[in-house]
Amino acid sequence: MSASAVLPDGRICRYSLRERVVHWIAGISYLYLLLTGLAFWSPWLFWLATLFGGGTVSRELHPWAGLVFVIAVGFMYGLWANQMHTTQTDREFWRALPHYVRNEDEEVPPADRFNGGQKVLFWGFFWCGIFLLLSGLILWFPPLIPWSLRYFRYAAVIIHPVAALLTIGLFIIHVYMGTALERGSCHSMVRGDVSAGWARKFHPAWYDRLMRAPH
């Protein structure tokens, strides 16, 4: 069953199996990168590396997990990028953000399949993923960077943790939105479907479009 389809039992398919698999590959690989990356970032957090086989094992697997994450993000781009363009409704969403945070739904413009916040999260992870990939490759293979280009090494040392910290902030917001602001979102990313009431409450424009479409 493709995403955005009304199921026979009246529930709505929000995410297809392919979308869910790609999302969880990205999510699991990101969590591994997050924890091992924090272990490398601060001696106070190095104990996290012991959870994944120790410092040496974590150091060897971290860049490979990074490749898995970037590839998954690339697939997510192919799946969702055409739905992530900013619209007038998104601009109105940001002006109504205080109402959204307070769950004052009647004051928030009707969201389509993805609201303005979800679109910012998508593009934030996408662009940070690119910066992490480029800087990570330099840090992975520093001998391949000639000394005459040493400033690329210096830049990578700064860009990699800065981009990582930005993704941590985005990740925290993502978890908060999926568990507190839009309760039921986690279920939709596991099972794929949502109730008609959930769709009508959190993404009414998307719900109305689905109801108008021929089934």
Secondary structure as GFF3:
##gff-version 3
##sequence-region A 1 215
A	DSSP	beta_strand	5	6	.	.	.	ID=ss1
A	DSSP	beta_strand	12	13	.	.	.	ID=ss2
A	DSSP	alpha_helix	17	41	.	.	.	ID=ss3
A	DSSP	three_ten_helix	43	52	.	.	.	ID=ss4
A	DSSP	alpha_helix	55	80	.	.	.	ID=ss5
A	DSSP	three_ten_helix	81	83	.	.	.	ID=ss6
A	DSSP	alpha_helix	88	95	.	.	.	ID=ss7
A	DSSP	alpha_helix	97	101	.	.	.	ID=ss8
A	DSSP	three_ten_helix	105	107	.	.	.	ID=ss9
A	DSSP	alpha_helix	116	140	.	.	.	ID=ss10
A	DSSP	three_ten_helix	142	144	.	.	.	ID=ss11
A	DSSP	three_ten_helix	147	149	.	.	.	ID=ss12
A	DSSP	alpha_helix	150	176	.	.	.	ID=ss13
A	DSSP	pi_helix	177	181	.	.	.	ID=ss14
A	DSSP	alpha_helix	185	190	.	.	.	ID=ss15
A	DSSP	beta_strand	193	194	.	.	.	ID=ss16
A	DSSP	alpha_helix	196	202	.	.	.	ID=ss17
A	DSSP	alpha_helix	204	212	.	.	.	ID=ss18
###
